[in-house]
Amino acid sequence: MAARGDTKLLLGKIVGVFGVEGWVKLESYAEPRTQIFKYRPCEQVEGRTQGKGIIARLPGITDRDAAMGLLGAEIRILRSALPKAKRGEYYWTDLEGLAVRNTEGVEFGRVSHLFATGANDVLVARAGDGRERLIPFVTGQVVREVDLDAGSILVEWDAEF
């Protein structure tokens, strides 16, 4: 098994072309989305916002035909390229796979994934029987403890909900 720092994380993908000079449209999973240009190998890329999206020109790609050949390509970085998370903050990728239980000791399964809403992030805990629980990722109030070393998350959440 690869060390966590060696894990390649999906940071974005090429979703279209822009113009005739080799520019591509990007879907960025970074927050904010233009942060994608701060990581290797993306730091060697010319990029900017364009309307509601972001575009980039990759080294060696100088025309629309070459850019078309990149459609669907994923942009990945090593986990070790991310800056250390601040105290009490977590990268979603570090939470995925952790065991989730409530303060009453009921096991909810493992973190399948997370997603953002307007109000807060939501953690999806999936049990072995396929049941999913959607738990607001609100530290202190709902999420009582995250222990990355132990691989667990303790939540204040009703087992029947």
C-alpha positions as CSV (number, residue, x, y, z in Angstrom):
1,M,0.0,0.0,0.0
2,A,1.4,3.4,-0.9
3,A,2.1,6.0,1.8
4,R,-0.6,8.6,2.1
5,G,1.8,11.3,0.8
6,D,2.3,9.2,-2.4
7,T,-1.4,9.0,-3.2
8,K,-2.4,10.9,-6.3
9,L,-5.4,13.1,-5.8
10,L,-7.8,14.3,-8.5
11,L,-7.5,18.1,-8.7
12,G,-9.5,18.7,-11.8
13,K,-10.0,17.7,-15.4
14,I,-10.0,19.1,-18.9
15,V,-13.6,19.6,-20.0
16,G,-13.4,21.7,-23.2
17,V,-11.3,23.8,-25.6
18,F,-11.1,27.6,-25.8
19,G,-10.1,29.4,-28.9
20,V,-7.7,28.3,-31.6
21,E,-4.3,28.7,-29.7
22,G,-4.4,25.5,-27.6
23,W,-6.2,26.8,-24.5
24,V,-8.4,24.3,-22.6
25,K,-11.3,24.7,-20.2
26,L,-10.8,23.2,-16.8
27,E,-13.1,21.9,-14.1
28,S,-11.2,22.6,-10.9
29,Y,-11.9,20.8,-7.6
30,A,-9.5,23.2,-5.7
31,E,-10.9,25.8,-3.4
32,P,-10.9,28.5,-4.6
33,R,-10.9,27.0,-8.1
34,T,-7.9,29.0,-9.3
35,Q,-5.8,27.4,-6.6
36,I,-5.3,24.6,-9.1
37,F,-2.5,26.6,-10.7
38,K,-0.5,26.7,-7.5
39,Y,0.4,22.9,-7.5
40,R,3.0,21.0,-9.5
41,P,2.8,20.3,-12.4
42,C,0.1,23.0,-12.8
43,E,2.4,25.8,-11.7
44,Q,4.1,25.6,-15.1
45,V,0.8,26.2,-16.8
46,E,-0.5,29.6,-18.0
47,G,-4.0,30.0,-16.6
48,R,-6.8,32.5,-15.7
49,T,-10.4,32.9,-15.1
50,Q,-12.6,33.3,-18.2
51,G,-16.2,34.2,-17.6
52,K,-17.6,31.8,-15.1
53,G,-14.9,29.2,-15.7
54,I,-11.1,28.9,-15.8
55,I,-8.9,28.2,-18.8
56,A,-5.3,27.1,-19.2
57,R,-2.6,26.7,-21.8
58,L,-0.3,23.7,-21.3
59,P,3.3,23.7,-22.4
60,G,3.6,22.3,-25.9
61,I,-0.1,22.6,-26.8
62,T,-0.3,25.4,-29.3
63,D,-3.4,24.7,-31.4
64,R,-7.0,23.7,-31.1
65,D,-6.4,20.2,-32.5
66,A,-3.8,19.4,-29.9
67,A,-6.1,20.7,-27.2
68,M,-9.0,18.5,-28.4
69,G,-6.8,15.5,-27.8
70,L,-6.7,16.3,-24.1
71,L,-10.4,16.4,-23.5
72,G,-11.3,14.3,-20.5
73,A,-7.8,14.2,-19.2
74,E,-7.5,14.3,-15.4
75,I,-5.2,16.6,-13.5
76,R,-3.7,14.8,-10.5
77,I,-1.2,15.8,-7.8
78,L,0.6,14.0,-5.1
79,R,-1.1,14.3,-1.7
80,S,2.3,15.4,-0.3
81,A,2.0,18.6,-2.6
82,L,-0.8,19.9,-0.4
83,P,0.1,22.2,2.4
84,K,-0.4,20.9,5.9
85,A,-4.0,21.4,7.1
86,K,-4.5,23.9,9.9
87,R,-5.5,22.6,13.3
88,G,-9.2,21.5,13.2
89,E,-9.3,21.5,9.4
90,Y,-9.1,18.4,7.2
91,Y,-8.7,17.5,3.6
92,W,-11.7,15.5,2.5
93,T,-9.4,12.8,1.1
94,D,-8.0,12.3,4.6
95,L,-11.4,11.6,6.0
96,E,-12.5,9.1,3.4
97,G,-12.4,5.6,4.7
98,L,-12.4,6.6,8.4
99,A,-14.8,4.6,10.7
100,V,-17.7,6.7,12.0
101,R,-19.5,6.0,15.3
102,N,-21.7,8.1,17.5
103,T,-21.2,9.1,21.1
104,E,-23.5,6.2,22.2
105,G,-21.1,3.7,20.5
106,V,-23.2,2.9,17.5
107,E,-21.1,2.2,14.4
108,F,-22.3,4.0,11.3
109,G,-19.8,2.5,8.9
110,R,-17.0,4.3,7.0
111,V,-16.8,7.7,5.3
112,S,-17.7,7.1,1.7
113,H,-17.4,10.7,0.5
114,L,-18.2,14.3,1.4
115,F,-20.0,17.0,-0.4
116,A,-20.6,20.7,0.0
117,T,-23.8,22.4,0.5
118,G,-24.5,26.1,1.0
119,A,-24.6,25.8,4.7
120,N,-21.9,23.3,5.5
121,D,-20.1,20.2,4.3
122,V,-21.9,16.8,4.6
123,L,-20.1,13.5,5.5
124,V,-21.6,10.3,4.0
125,A,-21.1,7.3,6.3
126,R,-21.9,4.0,4.5
127,A,-22.5,0.8,6.6
128,G,-21.6,-2.7,5.4
129,D,-25.3,-3.3,4.6
130,G,-25.3,-0.3,2.2
131,R,-27.2,2.1,4.5
132,E,-26.0,5.6,4.2
133,R,-26.2,8.4,6.8
134,L,-25.8,12.0,5.8
135,I,-24.1,13.8,8.7
136,P,-23.4,17.6,8.7
137,F,-19.7,18.1,9.1
138,V,-20.0,20.8,11.8
139,T,-17.1,20.5,14.2
140,G,-17.8,20.8,17.9
141,Q,-21.6,20.5,17.5
142,V,-22.0,17.3,15.4
143,V,-18.4,16.1,14.7
144,R,-17.0,15.7,18.2
145,E,-13.6,14.2,17.3
146,V,-11.5,13.3,14.3
147,D,-8.6,11.0,15.0
148,L,-6.7,10.5,11.8
149,D,-4.1,8.3,13.5
150,A,-6.8,5.9,14.9
151,G,-8.8,6.2,11.7
152,S,-12.1,7.3,13.3
153,I,-14.6,10.0,13.6
154,L,-16.9,10.5,16.7
155,V,-20.2,12.2,16.0
156,E,-23.2,13.4,18.0
157,W,-25.8,12.0,15.8
158,D,-29.0,9.9,16.4
159,A,-28.6,6.3,15.2
160,E,-32.2,6.3,14.0
161,F,-31.8,9.4,11.8
